[in-house]
């Protein structure tokens, strides 16, 4: 896939453990959600979780960003309830 559109999202958490938990919550979705118009890469560097979304067009990029932000938000809310 040629992906001329890309965005890079970064979230920094208060602890490495929290960042690791967010990454582990979202990672299984990488292969399940990707389509022929959008791909995503997920990484973690210490307390920082980084996500890159690439797409063939702007509509697919917007949809991909919304999907990943929603997944990350669910993971964050789930962890907030486990303090």
C-alpha positions as CSV (number, residue, x, y, z in Angstrom):
1,X,0.0,0.0,0.0
2,X,1.3,3.4,-0.8
3,X,0.4,5.7,2.1
4,X,0.9,9.4,1.3
5,X,-0.9,10.5,4.4
6,X,0.5,9.9,7.9
7,X,0.1,11.0,11.5
8,X,2.1,10.3,14.5
9,X,0.4,10.2,17.9
10,X,2.3,10.2,21.2
11,X,1.0,9.8,24.7
12,X,3.3,10.0,27.8
13,X,2.1,8.3,31.0
14,X,3.1,8.8,34.6
15,X,4.8,5.4,34.9
16,X,6.5,2.9,32.7
17,X,4.1,0.2,34.0
18,X,1.1,2.3,32.9
19,X,2.6,2.9,29.4
20,X,3.3,-0.8,29.1
21,X,-0.3,-1.7,30.1
22,X,-1.7,0.7,27.5
23,X,0.6,-0.7,24.8
24,X,-0.3,-4.3,25.6
25,X,-4.0,-3.4,25.6
26,X,-3.9,-1.8,22.1
27,X,-1.3,-4.0,20.4
28,X,-3.6,-7.0,19.6
29,X,-5.8,-4.7,17.5
30,X,-3.0,-3.7,15.1
31,X,-3.4,-6.8,12.9
32,X,-7.1,-7.1,13.4
33,X,-8.1,-3.7,12.3
34,X,-5.7,-2.8,9.5
35,X,-7.3,-2.7,6.1
36,X,-6.3,-2.1,2.5
37,X,-6.4,1.7,3.0
38,X,-4.9,2.2,6.5
39,X,-2.0,0.7,8.5
40,X,-0.8,1.4,12.0
41,X,2.4,0.9,13.9
42,X,2.7,0.9,17.7
43,X,5.8,1.4,19.8
44,X,6.7,2.2,23.3
45,X,9.8,4.0,24.7
46,X,9.7,4.1,28.5
47,X,6.7,6.1,29.6
48,X,5.8,7.1,26.0
49,X,3.4,5.1,23.7
50,X,3.7,6.1,20.1
51,X,1.3,5.2,17.3
52,X,1.8,6.0,13.6
53,X,-1.3,5.8,11.3
54,X,-0.8,5.8,7.5
55,X,-3.5,5.9,4.9
56,X,-4.0,6.2,1.2
57,X,-6.5,9.0,1.6
58,X,-7.6,11.6,4.1
59,X,-10.9,10.0,4.9
60,X,-9.2,6.7,5.7
61,X,-6.6,8.6,7.8
62,X,-9.3,10.3,9.8
63,X,-11.1,7.0,10.4
64,X,-7.9,5.3,11.4
65,X,-7.0,8.1,13.9
66,X,-10.4,8.0,15.4
67,X,-10.3,4.2,15.8
68,X,-6.9,4.3,17.5
69,X,-7.7,7.2,19.8
70,X,-10.9,5.4,20.9
71,X,-9.0,2.2,21.6
72,X,-6.3,4.1,23.6
73,X,-9.1,5.9,25.5
74,X,-10.8,2.6,26.4
75,X,-7.5,1.2,27.7
76,X,-6.8,4.4,29.7
77,X,-10.3,4.3,31.3
78,X,-9.9,0.7,32.1
79,X,-6.6,1.3,33.9
80,X,-8.0,4.3,35.8
81,X,-10.6,2.0,37.4
82,X,-7.8,-0.3,38.7
83,X,-5.8,2.2,40.7
